[in-house]
Amino acid sequence: FFLYLPLTSPHTPVTPGKKFKGKYPQYSWYADFMAETDWVVGELLEELERSGLDQDTLVIFTSDNGFAPYAQSKLANVLFTRALARRLEGTTTVTNCLHPGWVNTGFGTNNGPWMRFGLWITQPFQRTPAQGADTLLWAASHPEAASHNGAYLVDRKVKQPSAPARNDDSAERLWTLTEEMTGTKEAWSWLN
């Protein structure tokens, strides 16, 4: 299994939950925020171990600090999909990535009153979680989706991603770096 866990911490906004606010008064809210981050990751890893999935699950923990790193992580998602798709050519397995749209998941509602207000006022433009999941479910289950490999999907349609997202050299560099950082080069040898 592959589990991608993108959290806002350890960057701004520093917003520890109620359970962690004031946990380390001798330091700052940032220390409380880091304690909460550590707890979240620890809970996830413990659950994987309890369920017996810890040895077969690659967990990628990431964080961002605003829109630019968020956009960079989305670019990496598209590039990684392209590199994997090339490796899957000639097999019965396909891989695609998708953009679910702006989904109202409650994300950011713990970031203070201005963020809550901004999210509240933009609700008419947000998708429901079910709408956000629609393309994902279609890609995983519809026979038509199986004809796509390495595609960028939006609203059940293949869309052309940005020029940087179509750069095969960048996709290969990302793949190689990922293998080096995770020590998984041999794990993918069956694809060659």
N, C-alpha and C positions, 0 to 999 in steps of 0.2 A: 504494500500500500504506500501511497505518497500523500502526506498531509502537509498542506501549506497553511501556516498559521501567521497571518499578518496582523500585528498589533501596532497601535500608535506609540506605545512606549518603546524605548525610553525617552522619546522626544516630546515636543510640545503638541498639544496643550497638556500640561501636567494636571491630571484630574483623577486622583485616587478615589476609589469608591468609598462609601460610608464606612464599610467594614475596616478600611485601612487608613482613613484620615486620622491623623494624630497618633498613629501607631508608634512613630519614632519622633516625639516632640523635641528631642535634643538636636535633631537635624533639621529636616524641612519636609514639605509635602513631596518633594522629589524622592526622598528616601521611602516615604509611604508608597509612592507610585511604583518604585522599583520592587518593594516588598510584594505589592499586588501582582506585578508582572511575574515575579518569581513563583508566586503561589499559583497563578493561572497555568504557567508552563508545567509546574510540578504536578498539578492535578491532572492535566492531560497525560503526562508521561506515566503517572501512577495508574490511570484508567487503562492505558494501552497495556501496561504490564498485567493488571488484574484480568484483562480480557484475553491475555495470551497473544496479543498482536505486536508486542514491543520488538520482537526480533525480526519481524517482517514489515516494519513500517519505517519509512524514511520521513522524519519530521523536519521541515524547513521553517524555522522561526525567523520572521523578518519584522522590521519596524520601518516607519517612515516619518518624515517631518514636513508634511505639507504636500502640495499638489505635485511638485517636480519629482520627488522620490516615488510618489504614487504612480505617476505617468511612466517613470522608468521601470517600475515593477511590472506594469502592464505590457510595456515593450518587451521585457524579458520573457513574459508569458507567451507572447506571439512568436518570438524568436525560438524559444525552446520547443514550441509546438512544431515549427518548421523543421528544426533539426531532427526531432523524433520522427516526424512524418517521412523524411527521407530514409531513415533507417527502417521504417516499417513497410516501405514499398515492396511489393511482391508477397506480402503476407495477407492474412484475412483481418488483421487488426488495423484500425484507423485511429488517428488522433486529431482533434480539432480544438480550437479555443473559441471563446465567445465573449461578447459584451452583453451583459444582462440588462443594461439600462440603469437609470438612477432608481434604485429600489429602496422603498421605505422600510428599513429593517429596524429602525430605532437607533442605528449607529449615530454616535455623536450627541445623543440626548443628555449624556452625563457631562457635557463640556460647558456647562454654565447656561445662564438664561439667554444670552444673545444667540448662542448656537441653537438652543431649543426653539427660540422664536424664529430664527431663519429656517429651520427644518419644518416648523409648523406652517409658516406662510408659503412654503414651496410645495407643500403636500399635493396640491392639484397636479403638479408636474411629475410627481414620483409614481413609480409602479408599485403594485402590491408585491409581496414576496412570491405569490403564485405567478404573477406576470413575469417577474424576474427569472423564475425557474423554468418558464415555458421552453425557451430555446435549449436549455441544458437537457431537459427531459426529452425533447424532440431529438436532439443529437444522440442521446444514449439509446433511443428505442425505435426510431422511425427508419424503415428500410431506405428511404431516400437519403437520409443523412449518412448512411454507410458508403455512399458513392463519393463522399468528400474525404480528403486526407490532407491535413496541414492547412485547413481552411480557417478563416476568421469569420465567425457567424454572428449575425445580428438579426434578431426577429425571424429566425428560421431561414435566413438567406445568407449566401456567401457574399461578403463585402471585401473590398480591397483595403488592406490596412495601410498605414502611412509608409512612405518610402523607407525610413529606417527599419521598419518592421519587415520589409521584404529583402533585407540585405543578408544573403546567404553566408557571406564571410563572417558577419557578426553572429549569426546563428551558430555557426560552427565553433567560433571562439567561446561563446557562452557554453555550449555543450562540453567542450574540452575543459574549461574552467570548472564546470559543475562536477565533472568526473574527478578532477584533481582534488577539489575541495571535499568531496564526499567519499573519496576512495572507492568509487564504483566502476572504474574502467572495465574490469573483468566481468562485472555483473551484466553488462550490455553486450558482451561478446557474441551472444546468440543472435544478435541482430545483424551481424556482419556476414 
